[in-house]
Amino acid sequence: MLSNKAQSITPSPTLLIDAKAKKMKREGVDVIGFGAGEPDFETPEHIKQAAIQAIGDGFTRYTPVAGALDLQEAICHKLKRDNNLSYQPQEIVASNGAKHSLSNIFAALLNPGDEVIIPAPFWVSYPEIVKIHDGIPVIVPTHIENRCKITVTELADALTEKTKAIIINSPNNPTGQVYTRTELQAIADFAIKHNLYVISDEIYEKLIYGKEEHLSIASLGAEIKKRTIVVNGVSKAYAMTGWRIGYTASIAPIAKLMSSIQSHTTSNANAIAQRATIAALLGPEDSLRDMRIAFAERRDYMVQQIDTIPELTCIEPEGAFYVFVDVSRLFGRAYHGQTVTTSVDFATLLLDNVQVAVVPGSAFGAPDYIRFSYALAMEQMQKGMKRFEQFIQEIK
Ligand SMILES: *Cc1c(COP(=O)(O)O)cnc(C)c1O
């Protein structure tokens, strides 16, 4: 008899569809992958060099569990410079990616039965990580009128005496929406009033193309800062998904608990990648700027393309590298005799028939949608969108 809890966890569906598309590619099929959850750019050269240097210097041993002091200091510096947040090194825990940071957070916060409010559409891993730590994910659908951002009214409806925390992800994966100061202030007031923690996933902060600026909810005052755990990492901003460094900033007692948990699970994050992260956080940002310019162009192209298809709607993403598209007006119609009833049908037919990979919205708690990632070259996107439009035309 294997663990019931483990068996109740759904494997990451974005990784699954990506795996299927990659497998087809390996088999020689000309797949256009809009499924990727990672930048298609190379890690900048100066970051690679810092890692090579670390190996040369023999920086190859265990570091303190929460990260080497100079890494913690670099993170403090970054938080001050970019987010106007003052933290001390002992309030920082570096882990094996932001995903690991999130796992540590819930391990530190949750008692069995504690509820965590997760606005939908959500990043696929939130509910599962909460479940792994015996919490109850409370999925709260947001509305298109509010650009898929959670409101205090919706939070109030979801609140129970078991509510422990709210997850805010801005810029958002999958919608690309960015919370404004006013919206964050309202959520902060709500969290303070009801004694809740806020988990603020800011992994896409550097990838914003619209007018809105990134703001950390923790920067809105001492009270909210105390109850916020900021999560960030280098995967998305510096094209470092494979390096596996994420981090948290929180009050020291929470940091201490997370560090204690991590000391028995993974110990410190990779020492060499820690050195590379210092170079990323303190180094020049011109590669980041180039990447942002390329993403902005691709975003504009994708939104334009979607807008030309009358059956589809999307809210223009302001950040991250995804477009979330409502395909529900096609439900009930058929592609060459095969009925499209859900976004999973849609995504499967799309991949099998025209070799275009997208992720069905059900993975994000929004079954009317599909997610396109624009982390692929413009020529590939153009080719893929041509196929996509053809596919849509053949749905009768
Ligand atoms: C990619 C992603 C993460 C995790 O990134 P790591 O590679 O584990 O650092 C966390 N949150 C969101 C919303 C993401 O899209």
The ligand as a Gaussian input file, in Angstrom:
#p B3LYP/6-31G(d) Opt

LIG

0 1
 C        8.543000      28.955000     -13.093000
 C        7.747000      29.362000     -11.903000
 C        8.196000      29.128000     -10.597000
 C        9.352000      28.233000     -10.247000
 O       10.542000      28.549000     -10.697000
 P       11.870000      27.762000     -10.253000
 O       12.475000      27.324000     -11.546000
 O       11.506000      26.621000      -9.370000
 O       12.682000      28.786000      -9.560000
 C        7.461000      29.624000      -9.538000
 N        6.320000      30.312000      -9.745000
 C        5.840000      30.536000     -10.972000
 C        4.573000      31.281000     -11.119000
 C        6.521000      30.061000     -12.097000
 O        6.009000      30.240000     -13.317000

